[in-house]
Amino acid sequence: MDEQFMEVKVLVWDIDGTLYPPHKELFHAIRESEYTTIMRHTGWDKEKTMEEFAKLHKKTIQSATHVVSVLSGISIKEAAVESETYFDRRDFVQKDDRLPALFTALSKYTHVTLGNGSLVKQKETLQYLGLDLSMFAFFVTAETVGVTKPNPAGFQYVLDYTGLPARVHMMIGDREKVDLVPAHNLGMKTCFIGEAQPDTIADLVIPTLYDIERSLV
């Protein structure tokens, strides 16, 4: 175990792109579902919906769910739940037997999820991946806190729930601005999965999820 992580007790997991590799077809389905939600509430056609979405996403608003909320005139919670009714991750995600084994190896840690979707869909995905829900102490989604990452409220919710110092938490994700920066700003340790930029704020950078075991076990 790396000495700098000796204090870590809580692992906070992003899901999409972290617990399974990014999947082009899945992310296309997610984006189409977001467009569908917007069109349903605005009456816009597909072309106008895509145009208005592009004006905001990653330019003034990082979270796609937040963009859906703004354009549709509904709450972030409503946007998160509705958008996930138009697709099913289980149609795209592939199971990996190494994932349950990894969580067994990390069993001394408290595990938490922090995602942007609906609670029911998040749990369905975790179970489909072969993870027992009892492995997790609790689950945080946009449905739980009414905001999406990178809003710090979700990260603060985790800290308030555990009641532990920020430094004993490690946020694990594949998007620096969305997953890691808010956690870092609150004092959490951070782990980036993938190829990070040279100026990354991540405390740990690993090429794949399974490389985390070398640093934490």
C-alpha positions in Angstrom: 0.0 0.0 0.0 1.2 3.5 -0.8 1.9 5.4 2.4 0.0 8.5 1.3 -3.2 6.4 1.3 -2.8 4.8 4.7 -5.5 7.1 6.2 -8.1 6.3 3.5 -11.1 4.5 4.8 -13.9 5.3 2.4 -13.9 4.7 -1.4 -16.3 6.9 -3.3 -17.0 5.4 -6.8 -18.2 7.0 -10.0 -20.0 4.4 -12.1 -20.2 5.2 -15.8 -16.7 4.9 -17.3 -15.2 3.9 -13.9 -16.8 0.6 -12.8 -16.9 -0.4 -16.5 -15.1 1.0 -19.5 -16.6 3.9 -21.6 -18.9 2.5 -24.3 -19.6 4.5 -27.4 -23.0 2.9 -28.0 -24.1 3.4 -24.4 -23.1 7.0 -24.3 -25.0 7.5 -27.6 -28.1 6.0 -26.0 -27.7 8.3 -23.0 -27.4 11.3 -25.2 -30.4 10.3 -27.3 -32.5 9.8 -24.1 -31.5 13.3 -23.0 -32.7 14.7 -26.3 -35.9 12.8 -26.0 -36.6 14.3 -22.5 -36.0 17.8 -23.8 -38.2 17.3 -26.9 -41.0 15.9 -24.8 -41.1 18.9 -22.5 -40.4 21.6 -25.1 -42.0 20.4 -28.3 -38.8 21.1 -30.2 -37.7 19.0 -33.1 -34.4 17.0 -33.0 -32.4 19.6 -34.8 -33.3 22.5 -32.5 -32.9 20.3 -29.4 -29.3 19.4 -30.4 -28.5 23.0 -31.2 -29.8 24.3 -27.9 -28.1 21.5 -26.0 -24.8 22.2 -27.7 -25.0 25.9 -26.6 -24.9 24.9 -23.0 -23.2 21.6 -22.5 -19.5 21.8 -21.5 -19.6 25.6 -22.3 -21.6 27.0 -19.4 -22.8 23.7 -17.7 -20.7 20.6 -17.3 -23.5 18.2 -16.5 -25.6 16.9 -19.3 -28.4 16.2 -16.9 -28.3 19.8 -15.6 -28.6 21.0 -19.2 -31.7 18.8 -19.7 -33.1 20.3 -16.6 -32.6 23.9 -17.7 -33.9 23.3 -21.3 -36.9 21.2 -20.2 -37.9 23.4 -17.3 -37.9 20.6 -14.8 -35.8 19.9 -11.7 -32.5 18.1 -12.0 -34.0 15.2 -10.0 -36.8 14.9 -12.6 -34.4 15.2 -15.5 -32.2 12.5 -14.1 -35.0 10.0 -13.5 -36.9 10.6 -16.8 -33.8 10.5 -19.0 -33.0 7.1 -17.7 -36.4 5.6 -18.6 -35.5 5.7 -22.3 -32.6 3.3 -22.3 -31.2 0.4 -20.2 -27.5 0.2 -19.4 -27.8 -3.5 -19.2 -28.2 -3.6 -23.0 -24.7 -2.3 -23.4 -22.6 -3.1 -20.3 -20.5 -6.2 -20.3 -19.9 -8.1 -17.0 -16.3 -8.7 -15.8 -15.7 -11.3 -13.2 -12.7 -9.4 -12.0 -15.0 -6.6 -10.6 -16.6 -8.6 -7.7 -13.1 -10.0 -7.0 -11.7 -6.5 -6.8 -14.4 -5.4 -4.3 -13.6 -8.5 -2.2 -10.0 -7.5 -2.1 -11.0 -4.0 -1.0 -13.5 -5.3 1.6 -11.8 -3.4 4.5 -12.9 -0.1 2.9 -16.4 1.5 3.2 -17.8 1.8 -0.4 -20.1 4.6 -1.6 -21.3 5.4 -5.1 -21.7 9.0 -6.4 -23.4 9.2 -9.7 -25.7 11.5 -11.7 -28.6 9.2 -12.6 -31.5 7.7 -10.8 -31.1 5.5 -7.7 -33.1 2.5 -9.1 -31.1 2.5 -12.4 -27.8 2.8 -10.5 -28.6 -0.2 -8.3 -29.7 -2.2 -11.3 -26.4 -1.5 -13.0 -24.3 -2.5 -10.0 -26.2 -5.8 -9.6 -25.9 -6.5 -13.3 -22.1 -6.0 -13.0 -22.1 -8.7 -10.4 -21.8 -6.5 -7.3 -23.8 -7.3 -4.2 -25.5 -4.1 -3.1 -24.7 -5.0 0.5 -21.0 -4.1 -0.4 -22.0 -0.5 -0.4 -22.8 1.6 2.7 -25.0 4.0 0.7 -25.7 5.4 -2.7 -25.7 9.1 -3.8 -27.3 10.2 -7.1 -28.9 13.3 -8.6 -32.1 11.9 -7.3 -30.7 11.8 -3.8 -29.3 15.3 -3.6 -31.1 17.2 -6.4 -27.9 18.3 -8.1 -25.4 16.7 -10.4 -21.6 16.5 -10.4 -19.5 18.6 -10.4 -21.8 20.5 -7.9 -20.0 20.0 -4.6 -23.2 19.3 -2.8 -23.2 15.6 -3.7 -19.6 15.3 -2.4 -20.5 17.1 0.8 -23.4 14.8 1.2 -21.0 11.9 1.4 -18.9 13.7 4.0 -21.9 14.6 6.1 -23.2 11.0 5.9 -19.9 9.4 7.0 -19.1 12.0 9.5 -15.4 11.4 8.8 -12.7 13.9 7.8 -12.4 14.5 4.1 -8.9 13.2 3.9 -10.0 9.6 4.7 -12.2 9.5 1.6 -10.9 8.8 -1.9 -13.0 9.8 -4.9 -12.5 7.4 -7.9 -13.5 8.5 -11.4 -12.7 8.9 -15.0 -13.4 12.6 -15.5 -11.2 15.1 -13.7 -13.4 18.2 -13.8 -16.6 16.3 -12.9 -15.4 13.6 -10.5 -12.1 14.7 -9.0 -11.9 18.5 -8.8 -14.9 18.9 -6.5 -13.6 16.1 -4.3 -10.1 17.6 -4.2 -11.5 21.0 -3.3 -13.2 19.5 -0.3 -10.0 17.8 0.8 -10.6 14.2 -0.4 -8.0 12.0 -2.0 -8.6 11.5 -5.7 -7.9 8.6 -8.1 -8.1 9.1 -11.9 -8.7 6.1 -14.1 -7.3 6.5 -17.6 -4.6 8.8 -19.1 -4.5 12.0 -17.2 -3.1 15.3 -18.2 0.4 16.3 -17.0 -1.1 18.9 -14.7 -3.7 16.6 -13.1 -4.8 17.2 -9.5 -5.2 13.5 -9.0 -3.3 11.9 -6.1 -3.3 8.6 -7.9 -3.5 7.9 -11.7 -4.0 4.4 -12.9 -4.5 3.0 -16.4 -7.3 0.6 -15.4 -9.7 0.1 -12.5 -7.9 -3.0 -11.5 -4.6 -1.3 -10.9 -6.0 0.4 -7.8 -5.4 -2.8 -5.8 -1.6 -2.2 -5.9 -2.0 1.1 -4.1 -4.7 0.3 -1.6 -4.1 -3.3 -0.5 
